[in-house]
Amino acid sequence: MLWIALAAMTGLAMGFVLWPLAFRRRERAGESREADFYRAQLDEIARDVERGQLPPDEAASARTEAARRLLAASDKLTQAKPASALWRRRAAAVVVFVVLPLVALGVYARVGQPDLPDEPLAARRMDLNAPGAIEAAVSKIEAHLMKEPGDMRGWEVLAPVYMRLGRFADAAGAYRQAIRLGDDSPQARAALGEALVAMADGVVTADARAEFDKAADTPKAKFYLALAAEQDGKKDEAKKAYEALAPLAKGDAPWMLGLRAHLAALNGGAATAAPQTASAPAFPPEQLKMIKGMVQGLAGRLAKQGGSAEEWARLIRAYSVLHEPDKAREALASARKALGANADIDALARELRL
């Protein structure tokens, strides 16, 4: 539609330029016909005199008037210089149809970027470190998606930002929209499963597992399926899966951080898996915020509703990995109070040296 509009505008502009040339040509043709008319009138006067239909004195007067008008019309034609005018019209047409387009294309090729593709929404860079920049960007994208809910790329951009902000339910909804609109890829399914796990405070729910099963070939899905096995009490199976994925866990994505932490815990090295400092490991801020949000959600749910030994163990391990030993000991005391004597919790306490 853009090119059609531009072509129409170009044609209209060229029409305005060429119209005066065509109009002038018709004007010259009219002046030529006017001269021919007066010549014919003179011939008619002569014939009327020969036939005796016009008295000589009247004929002289009529001939004088017709001759005067003929001279005036001839002067117009002489002043117009038809050959010169035709040359100018042709030159103007060449300028309009050839020179101007070539100049325009040359200028655009020099100062424009004709080979640059349209930049997608996700690639439009913003200074996300500025105060309120992320929230402003989210609001802008949300407003766009309210008008264009079928913009799959918009949902793909928004979903991970929601995850970064800890808005896990919104992230899951955004991933579902992207999948519904056509991005039914293993990566999208794994990302949706991760959002569902975050919503459940780190528990791999049945819905999340279904998504991971659809993306079973991706490292992220493999990690969460191993986590599901660990949560089901299949520690040997989980450990084997973690070890198989360990060579891939070299980045700082949440699942990679979780893989290293869980593998260290199963190997009895959670307390020494990272430098012993009073602060959390050197996670990127957005990952750290996400992890802490999940841990706080799990802690709140266990405090209100209670939970299984596996869930209490997961909370204790999480505090240990985050290097928050006081909270880990508090969680251990709460677990013993809620569960009573429990061999798994006692073993974990010895393992983590709490």
C-alpha positions, 0 to 999 in steps of 0.5 A, a space after each residue: 500500500 505504501 508503494 501504491 500511495 507513493 506512485 500515485 503521489 508521484 504521478 499527481 506531481 508530474 501531472 501538475 508539471 506537464 499540464 501547463 505544457 499541454 495547455 500551452 500547446 492547445 493555446 498555440 493550436 487555437 491561435 493558428 486556427 484563428 489566423 486561418 479563419 481570417 485568411 478564409 474571410 479575406 478570400 470570401 470577401 474577394 469572391 463576394 466582390 467578383 460576384 457583385 454581392 459586396 459593394 467595393 467600398 464595403 469590401 474595402 472596409 471589410 478587407 481592412 478589418 479582416 487583414 488587421 485581425 489576421 496580422 494580429 493573429 500572425 503576430 501571436 504565432 510569430 512571437 510564440 516561435 513554435 519550433 522553439 516552444 516545441 523544443 522547450 516542451 520536449 526538454 521539460 518532459 525529459 527533465 520531468 520523466 528522466 532527470 528528476 527521477 535519476 536525481 531523486 534516486 541518486 540522492 536517496 542512494 547516497 543519504 538513505 538506506 535502501 537495503 535496510 529492512 524494517 526494524 522489528 519491535 524487539 530490536 528498537 533499542 531503549 535505555 532500559 537502565 534509565 529509571 522507569 524505562 522498563 515500565 515505560 517500555 512495557 506500557 508502550 508495548 501493552 498499548 500497542 497490543 491492545 490495538 493490535 492483539 494479533 501482533 505475535 512479535 509484540 507478545 514475544 517481546 513482552 513475555 520475557 520482560 514480564 518474567 524479568 519484572 516478576 509478573 509470571 502470570 502475565 508472562 504465561 499469558 503472553 507466551 500463550 498468545 504468541 503460541 496461539 498466533 503461530 510461534 508454536 516452537 519448542 523454545 516458546 513451549 519451554 518458556 511457557 513452562 518456565 513461567 508456569 513453574 515460576 507461578 507455582 513458586 518453583 513447583 513443576 506442575 502438571 501443566 508446566 510438565 505438559 509444556 516441557 514434554 512438547 519441548 523435550 529436546 531443549 536444554 531448558 525443558 530437560 532441566 525442568 523435567 529433571 527438576 520434576 523428577 527430583 520433586 517426585 523423589 527420584 533423586 538418582 534420575 534427577 542427578 543423572 539428568 543434571 550431570 548430562 546438562 552440566 556442560 551446557 550450563 555456562 550462562 546466567 539464564 534462570 534454568 542454568 543457575 538452578 541446574 548448578 544449584 540443584 546439582 551442587 545440592 545433590 552432590 552434597 556441595 551446596 554450601 561450598 558450590 559458590 564463594 561463602 559471602 554474606 551476599 547472594 551469588 553474582 547473579 544478573 539483577 533480573 535473574 536474582 529478582 526472579 529467583 528471590 521472587 520464587 523463593 519468597 512465594 514458596 516461603 509464603 505458601 509453606 508458612 500459610 498452607 504447609 507442604 511436603 518434605 520435598 518442598 521444605 527441602 527446596 526452600 532450605 536449599 534455595 536460601 543456602 544457594 542465595 547465601 542467606 544462612 539465617 533464613 535457611 536455618 529459620 526454614 529448617 526450624 519451620 520444617 521440623 515444626 511442621 513435619 516433626 521428625 523427618 529423616 530427609 530434612 535432618 539429612 539435608 541439614 547435615 549436608 548443608 551444615 546448618 
